[in-house]
Structure formats: C-alpha cells, structure tokens
C-alpha cells in the first residue's frame, strides 16, 4: 500500500513539473481592401511591400516621409539651416522633414523640437494630412484641422483613440486621403481663385491618377507604362 502511494505521489510531482505548450497565437491578418490599397501605394512609390509589418507603429519622421510621397513632393536638397533643436542637418530625416515644414504641413512643438523618433497618433497624422491637402494655406477652418479631418473622411475605418498609429492605419488613411478634395489657391489674371471639389482629389492632383466607375465602351489607346495617352483617346461612360 505504501509503495502504491509513493508511486502516485511521484507521478503527481512529475505532472506538476511538466510544461505544456500553449497553442500558437493566430497570425494577425489585414483585410483584402487594405492589401489592394497597399498595392496601389506600392505602385506609386509610396509604400515598400518587400518587408512591411502592418502592425508596426509609425514614428513622426516616418509619417512625414509618407506624406511627402502622398503629395509627390520633391525633397529639397537644402532647406535653410536648423529650425528644431533635435533635428540637425546631419539627421537622416532632416531634408524630408524640412521639406514638409517648408511646404507648410508639419510643425514642431512649443519647445522648438520636432521629436522625429516619437510615435505618432492617427489624429496627429490626420491634422498633417489636412494641411498637406492645402487647407493650411489660406483656408478658413473654423472648426479646426482635426474636425475637418473627420469631415473629410480621413479617419474612416481607423481607430483614432490609440496612442500610436500603425502601418495598417496608414494604408486606410492613405486611401481616404487620396479620395479627399484638394484645397487649391491659384492666381488667374491677378486674382486669387479658390477651389475645393471632389473632382480634384489628392490622387488626381498629385499623381495624375483618376478613379472611374462605369462601362468601357471604347478604348483607342491606354498607356500603362511610358508616355501618357493623348486626350480623348480613352472614353469611359
């Protein structure tokens, strides 16, 4: 009887020390819509899909570089000296950030820092995007840039309460930015003209790409790579 009890105790001790492997956490996935938008961003040189982590949080410097690509902005080779204490001209992101600063859609903090390595929230990115779309230059934004970002649909499908946005959030917001109307201030015959309508969005204004829905009735010439198609060569109803 004592031998049986001893064997049972030994078995319990062995079981208590056993390590049971937990089932592996299911890999996180992004939607097909996000993947399709990411492919468009890749085709326009905005996003590199070769080693993308959709769930990696984005820094302020990374966000500025993506905004420059969304705007198709030419990065200035010389941006006129140091403006932010933590952004010397030797910083790898100096020219990208100072280009966006010179174009008026990013700014620093009250202590004259930019904090390029700090994580950025969706709300901060949305405000930058609104200004990138031209609403920071002469536009009367009574409700504020953040409210305007909501009104323009830039946050559609994005959780804005998170402390930091990730690359999946960026892809969703980039699609919304492409569909948002650009605020244009132009001078014609010595007079300022202002326009903002859905037919002039970021995708068409900055990249010359147009989204059309309908049935293709006639196609004389379509240019995918190379020279542009001549006006009127593609008719879409």
C-alpha positions in Angstrom: 0.0 0.0 0.0 2.8 2.4 0.9 4.5 1.6 -2.4 1.4 2.5 -4.3 1.0 5.8 -2.5 4.7 6.6 -3.2 4.2 5.9 -6.9 1.1 8.1 -7.0 3.0 11.0 -5.3 5.9 10.7 -7.7 3.5 10.8 -10.6 1.9 13.9 -9.3 5.3 15.6 -8.8 6.2 14.8 -12.4 2.9 16.1 -13.7 3.3 19.3 -11.7 6.7 20.0 -13.3 5.5 19.3 -16.8 5.4 22.2 -19.3 2.5 22.2 -21.7 2.9 24.1 -24.9 0.3 26.7 -25.4 -1.4 26.9 -28.8 0.4 29.4 -31.1 -1.3 32.8 -31.3 -3.1 33.1 -34.7 -1.2 35.4 -37.0 -2.9 38.8 -37.4 -4.3 39.4 -40.8 -5.2 42.6 -42.7 -8.3 42.8 -45.0 -8.2 42.3 -48.7 -9.1 46.0 -49.1 -6.0 47.0 -47.1 -3.9 44.7 -49.3 -5.3 46.2 -52.5 -4.7 49.7 -51.3 -1.2 48.8 -50.3 -0.5 47.5 -53.8 -1.6 50.9 -55.2 0.6 52.7 -52.7 3.5 50.4 -53.8 2.8 51.1 -57.5 3.0 54.9 -56.9 6.3 54.5 -54.9 4.7 55.4 -51.5 5.0 52.1 -49.7 7.6 49.3 -49.9 5.8 46.0 -49.6 9.0 43.9 -49.7 9.3 43.8 -45.9 6.2 45.5 -44.5 4.9 45.0 -41.0 1.3 46.3 -41.0 1.2 46.3 -37.2 4.4 48.2 -36.6 3.8 51.6 -35.0 4.9 54.6 -37.1 7.2 57.5 -35.9 6.7 61.1 -36.7 9.7 61.0 -39.2 8.2 58.0 -41.0 4.9 59.7 -41.2 6.4 62.8 -42.7 8.2 60.8 -45.4 4.9 59.0 -46.3 3.1 62.4 -46.5 5.8 63.7 -48.9 5.2 60.6 -51.0 1.5 61.0 -50.9 1.9 64.6 -52.1 4.5 63.5 -54.6 6.7 66.3 -53.2 10.2 66.8 -54.5 12.5 66.8 -51.5 14.5 70.0 -51.2 18.3 69.4 -51.3 18.9 72.4 -49.0 16.3 73.5 -46.5 18.0 76.6 -45.0 19.5 75.6 -41.7 18.4 74.1 -38.4 14.9 75.0 -37.1 14.4 72.3 -34.5 16.8 71.7 -31.7 16.6 67.9 -32.1 16.9 67.9 -35.9 20.4 68.9 -37.0 21.2 68.9 -40.7 23.2 65.7 -40.1 20.0 63.8 -39.3 19.0 61.2 -41.9 15.4 62.6 -42.0 16.4 66.3 -42.0 15.6 67.0 -45.6 12.3 65.1 -45.6 11.0 66.8 -42.5 12.3 70.3 -43.5 10.7 69.9 -47.0 7.3 69.2 -45.4 7.9 72.1 -42.9 8.7 74.4 -45.8 5.5 73.3 -47.7 3.5 74.1 -44.5 2.0 70.8 -43.5 4.1 69.9 -40.5 5.4 71.8 -37.5 7.2 71.2 -34.2 6.4 71.6 -30.6 6.4 74.7 -28.4 9.9 73.9 -27.2 11.3 74.1 -30.7 11.7 70.3 -31.0 10.3 68.0 -33.7 10.8 64.6 -31.9 11.3 62.6 -35.1 11.5 59.2 -33.3 8.4 59.7 -31.3 5.4 57.6 -32.2 2.6 59.5 -34.0 -1.1 59.1 -33.4 -3.8 58.9 -36.1 -5.1 62.3 -35.0 -1.7 64.0 -35.4 -1.3 62.4 -38.8 -4.8 63.5 -39.8 -4.0 67.1 -39.0 -0.8 66.9 -41.0 -2.8 65.4 -43.9 -5.4 68.1 -43.9 -2.7 70.7 -44.1 -0.9 68.7 -46.9 -4.2 68.9 -48.9 -3.9 72.6 -48.9 -6.2 73.6 -46.1 -3.4 75.2 -44.1 -2.8 77.8 -46.8 -5.5 80.5 -46.7 -8.3 78.1 -45.9 -10.8 79.3 -43.3 -11.1 76.3 -41.0 -13.4 77.5 -38.2 -13.8 74.1 -36.7 -10.1 73.3 -36.5 -8.0 70.9 -38.6 -8.9 67.8 -36.5 -12.6 68.3 -37.0 -12.0 68.9 -40.7 -10.1 65.7 -41.0 -13.2 63.9 -39.6 -15.4 65.8 -42.0 -13.2 64.8 -45.0 -13.4 61.2 -44.0 -9.7 60.8 -43.4 -10.3 58.7 -40.3 -12.9 56.4 -41.8 -12.2 52.8 -40.7 -9.4 53.9 -38.3 -9.4 53.7 -34.5 -8.4 57.2 -33.5 -8.2 56.7 -29.8 -5.0 54.6 -29.9 -1.8 56.4 -28.7 0.0 55.4 -31.9 -1.0 54.5 -35.4 0.5 51.6 -37.3 1.1 50.9 -41.0 -2.3 49.3 -41.4 -3.9 52.6 -40.1 -1.7 54.5 -42.6 -2.9 52.4 -45.5 -6.5 53.0 -44.6 -5.9 56.7 -44.1 -3.9 57.0 -47.3 -6.9 55.7 -49.3 -9.1 58.2 -47.6 -6.6 61.0 -48.3 -6.5 60.0 -52.0 -10.3 60.5 -52.2 -10.3 63.8 -50.3 -10.7 67.0 -52.2 -7.6 69.3 -52.5 -7.9 72.9 -51.5 -6.4 74.9 -54.3 -5.5 78.6 -54.2 -4.5 79.9 -57.7 -3.8 83.2 -59.2 -5.5 84.0 -62.5 -5.4 87.4 -64.2 -4.0 88.8 -61.0 -6.9 87.5 -58.9 -7.0 84.7 -56.4 -9.2 81.8 -57.2 -10.1 79.1 -54.6 -11.5 75.7 -55.4 -12.2 72.5 -53.5 -14.3 69.8 -55.0 -14.5 66.0 -55.2 -13.2 66.0 -58.8 -9.9 67.4 -57.7 -8.6 65.0 -55.1 -5.1 64.0 -53.9 -4.8 61.1 -56.3 -5.6 63.1 -59.4 -3.8 66.3 -58.4 -0.6 64.9 -57.1 -0.2 61.7 -59.1 -2.3 62.2 -62.2 -4.4 59.1 -61.5 -8.1 59.1 -61.8 -10.7 56.6 -60.5 -13.6 56.0 -62.8 -16.6 53.8 -62.5 -18.7 52.7 -65.4 -18.5 50.6 -68.6 -15.6 50.9 -71.0 -17.3 51.4 -74.4 -14.2 52.4 -76.4 -10.5 52.1 -76.0 -8.3 53.6 -78.7 -5.1 53.8 -76.6 -4.3 53.1 -73.0 -0.9 54.0 -71.6 0.2 52.0 -68.6 3.9 52.5 -68.8 5.6 55.1 -70.9 4.2 58.2 -72.5 0.8 59.5 -71.5 -2.2 58.8 -73.6 -3.4 61.7 -75.7 -6.6 63.5 -74.5 -9.8 61.8 -75.7 -8.1 58.5 -76.5 -10.0 56.7 -73.7 -13.7 57.0 -73.4 -15.5 55.8 -70.2 -19.2 56.2 -69.7 
